[in-house]
């Protein structure tokens, strides 16, 4: 009987890893890094409970680090097979892993200078050299439609609408002449959002459904995100402040660029200098322009409407080197700084926050999910100080959470996605959510659909037959 083991994303939104065993073969869906509390991040340094040398295949739902960031460790620990992903995910994963290794090397140096900072590790999880074997192992599978990994494992991909290349995967397992269908939702995106297509619910009868629950306990705020962003930009510019946006380089950065360009063209905000302090974000933006198959109709209309690239902000500044990044500290007039990481777990944004948080004229916009134990979550929950580079920095700047800019489906959108399944799964497991979120979605599914649904437990193994 086929089995599945939850090696991550159980009780947390990070560390996605699902190991499927059937007919003597092992397939790993995603291989993400844990982020957040020290207890979670410690898992990244521990050996997997099942030896990676015994894995036969890996397939990816999308490129975000909580789904790909542990691949260098997986190969270093002995995995020698192929990693399947669609072309956009391969290109984005290449960018992310190279950047992740570089940031970890930089953060390790900082940790050696500030050994009492509990958020930092003195040794990088992996280095730039560890990334190269991963890049050689990446092989393309179709963006949508069928693909045979092996005689035992067949995959059909559907657009998840979360980031460029993001997929929900339908895995058909062939064992002893019997077929078992398992749907992996991946990260489900938003409906009616700019740039990307809406998520598609796989139109299949699932024996087992593995569904994310990031926002399983709440919906995103209502209201026009452009209007809210314009209000923040205008009031901060009026008081002479600077806006810092800790943004995931893939997804949120492009969304902000899109909205800022539209607001500038409509003369609803002043044309402020916008510093994209993330070379990877610009490389990712080039990929967003390249992969038109993921564009929704509105983006396509704007792109072909004679106004040029919809992501091209008028006063755009790219900082590639660390020295160029530091020079932004000298900017004393209103501007917008977009920099990774999105949950303030590392990266250049930490330097900008250390510089700008004490000034009440400034503002920080939190746009994505902030995992428990991260600095971003501390800011979201109203922290008066933030630990940065071994010092407690006072938080006097305005902090604004804009849930409308999230790339994750809210509770009602998750239920809408589930409604698209043609028949109830025989069993549903909720993953990729903190306990309260997963339990809330479990109750909602039971009430709305009367399905058999459980919240996945870390390292739990379940029968799929």
Secondary structure by P-SEA (a helix, b strand, c coil): cbbbbcccccccccbbbbbbbcccbbbbcbbbbbcccaaaaaaaacccccccccccbbbbcccccccccaaaaaaaacccbbbbbcaaaaaaaaaaaaaaaaaaaaaaaaaaacccccccccccccccccaaaaaaacccccccccccccccbbbbbccccccccccbbbbbbbcccbbbbbbcccccccccccccccccccccccccccccccccccccccccaaaaaaaaaaaaaaabbbbbbbcccccaaaaaaaaaaaaaaaccccccbbbcccaaaaaaaaaaaaacccccaaaaaaaaccccccccccbbbbbccaaaaaaccccccbbbbbbccccccccaaaaaaaaccccccbbbbbccccccccaaaaaaaccccccccccccccccbbbbcccccccccaaaaaaaaaaccccccbbbbccccaaaaaaaaaaaaaacccbbbbbcccbbbbcc
